[in-house]
Amino acid sequence: MIAKVIVDVPSRQTDRPFDYEVPASMEDWIEVGSRVGVPFGGRVLQGFVTQLAATADIDPKRLKPISELLDPVPPLLPDLIHLAKWMSDKYCCSWTTALQAMIPAALKGKAERLVGIQDEEAAAVDLPLEMTEWIGASGQLVKLEALLERFPEHARAVKAGLREGVLAQQTSIRDRLAIRKVLTVFVPHDTEAIRSAMDAIPARAAKQREVLAYMLEHGGPLPLQMLLAEAGGSAATVRSLAEKGLLELREVEQQRDPYAGREFERTTPLPLTDGQEAVYGRIARAVDAGEPQTMLLHGVTGSGKTEVYLQSIQFCLEQEKQAIVLVPEISLTPQMVERFKGRFGDAVAVLHSRLSNGERYDEWRKIRSRQVQVAIGARSAIFAPFERIGLIIIDEEHESSYKQEESPKYHARDVAVRRAKQHGAAVVLGSATPSLESFAAASRPMTARDQGREPALLPMPDRVGGRPLPPVTVIDMREELKEGNRSMFSRLLHSSLAERLERGEQSVLLLNRRGYSTFVMCRSCGYTAACPHCDISLTFHQKSRVMRCHYCGHAEQAPATCPSCQSEHIRYFGTGTQRVEEELSKLFPGIRVIRMDVDTTTEKNSHEKLLKQFGERKADVLLGTQMVAKGLDFPYVTLVGVIAADTSLNLPDFRAAERTFQLLTQVAGRAGRHHLPGEVVVQTYAPEHYAVVTAQQHDYTAFVSEELRHRGAMGYPPYCRLILVTMSHEQLPLLASVSEQYASGLRELAEHEGVLLPLNSGFGRALEVLGPVASPISRMKDRYRFQCVIKYRGNIDASALVRKALGPFLDGPPQRQVQFSIDVDPQVIL
């Protein structure tokens, strides 16, 4: 039998399956998706079996056998192998890079070189005695790295021993993390036999009696460490009892459960409103049909989308199918987990970046071993190894975090649609502010081909209980300044905060920026503190008085005087979360503020702890960046204040207006969700901008109408698709030359295909190549950056053209190679 194996080397030259012979001992075990160790270029590397065949595509004499099978059960299902190939083609990455995105970090194995004594007589002569004794004491092969670390002075002797055959060497793949096993104590006999044996234990062995009595009382089995902590005694006491056959010691797997010891109150389905019932019925029919369908659930904040999700999942499980729920990382709050665990209990696995590698591995193993039927998690949970997917839900589908910024630069929404096609599953995209691409696709007029299909747009325009959306007041900060108010708080927001403090209610303040100030500048000479490695200003952090570059990580102490002119007029401009917190404390002495941003949520579970404190009303104000705008539901929050609504409007990004509207709408939805009415105060220097005006009116339709007009005029999605090609090099002239050559080559390929046409040409298939030009951030990590933007419309395999045009530039001396980064459907063009 021949196995075709993708080897874990992410390069263009090796981005194809290689043929390996399957040893007879492995024939019953190797399957498509198996993880194996294979000899490759003088090393043993990890790889994945993509296909099994009867014959090889190469001379059988050149075939090498698979070295080892790394897992008894394949970690990847066949559908994931095919999905990875699709991702490789669409997102212009290697097949192995896509495969690596699908497995937990624990399984990203690395090669280990192991050595052992092969010729004992020669070893006694050629190797130091202490070394041979150390190897012999292990009773097995030892890591070469550990041997050299233990005997660094004998490195030459080890090298000679390997060369002359005194030492044998083999390479093996070792996982980064093992299954956790705990030494556990069992009672091997019936209780009467143990009681009889206890009577025979001499008085001087009283601890043995106590340990046995404790085991009889609790019935076992118990982890050894727990037994010793509770009953006293020592490990020697237990081992002595095991030698007598009264107890038994065995290693037992212990799963790392991130929610161990947590009690989740079980909930039952809530009565649905008419609007919810209609949407639920549509989703249930799609799940039952077993045909791939994508639907957009457009529900205002507070309309009860989560309850519809829960009841749809319940229906899916009743059909003996499985469900995947994706939520943005910052929305995966304890509240969200509690709702799913409360409804489905142990049938839920949770996957997100705040878990340790061990916890994430064990949650993944629950899915692979069919212990659970529901997976909820951030972007990468779309790769949960389920075999019968019936429903995929993507909550807050408009969130940019569903697009991965590192290779493979996939969008979880598009991957979900593709995976649903493989399983005949339904996809539900949910949002109060859908992305324009999703809204346009769901609103597409029905054609003859769609006859008999139900609409893809599922509206839920009303809040549960008929509660109104909170009134939004927009404050023009230009007028505030004219009238002498130089504070970051408008008079209305100041008085509204004071009212909440007096009434014992809570407020949420949003600032779309972290840190203390945006930049540090000298008012005498105009010097601005900038990163020496990137064309970007440094951000000042008050607590540590450090300026950081949020692109490359460069950090330096904030200057007391100007480094350029030595003036003392150094000032901090802009407004960050730390500075807002400081100002709140000055205006309202004794105010209790919880600040939630990237700087305060780096530690494990810090996000959960801060929200728990706020939920227990241990703070008056929750202040944060965009993470406070998503999914939070607190009954005593009656005021939402947006400090600077137009921050994101000023970014060089065609989605700037859309992001601003979405953020304002989402954060406004945090107020007045329960029995107390809510109020929203939005501060801005651009009150007339349509994104602000329509957000104030809670009018998504009006916003979409205006935004589509702008997008159509400028030729941006959803009227076309985009690919961003970024090129970088340390030498600017070389980069400029290669960038021009690449763009010319791409245009030639497109012209040959007959698609190099303006988008407004009226033809169904058209492609434009814009650039090359310097990137908005023209230098990063000491590398200059140029970019091309490819716009295309119609049935064009633009990814294939972009990849083909790279060919001439991927070979040559490393010092002359320009780095290319391809981003298909980019969220940001920077």
ABEGO torsion letter per residue (X at the ends): XBBBBBBBBBBAAABBBBBBBBBAAAAAABBBGBBBBBBBGGBBBBBBBABBBABBABBAAABBBBABBABABBABBAAAAAAAAAAAAAAGBBAAAAAAAABBAAABBBBBBBBBBABAAAAAAABBAAAAAAAAAAGBBBBAAAAAAABAAAAAAAAAAAAAGABBBBBBBBBABBBBBBBBBBBABBAAAAAAAAAABBAAAAAAAAAAAAAAAAGOBBBAAAAAAAAEEBAAAAAAAAAAGABBBBBBBBBBBAABGBBBBBBBBBBBBAAAAAAAAAAAAAAAAGBBBBBBBBBBBGAGAAAAAAAAAAAAAAAGBBBBBBBBAAABBAAAAAAAAAAAEAABBBBBAABBAAAAAAAAAAAAAGABABBBBBAAAAABBBABBABBBBBGAABAAABBABOBBBBAAAAAAAAAAAAGBBBBBBBABBBAAAAAAAABBBBAAABGBBBABBBBABBBGGBBBBBBBBBBAAAAAAAGBABABBAAAAAAAAAAAAAGBBBBBBBBBBEABABBBBAAAGBBBBBAABBBBBBBBAAAGBBBBAAAGBBBBBBABBAAAGBABBBBBEBBAAAAAAAAAAABBGBBBBBBBAAAAABBGAAAAAAAAAAAGABABBBBBAAAABGBBBAABABBBBABAAAAAABBBAAAAAAAAAAAAAAAAABGABABBBBBBBBBABAABAAAAAAAAGBAAAAAAAAAAAAAAAGBOAABBBBBBBBBBABAAAAAAAAAAAAAAAAAAAAAAGABBBAAAGBABBBBBBOBBBBABABBGGBBBBBBBBBBBEBBBAAAAAAAAAAAAABEBAAABBBBBBBBGBABBX
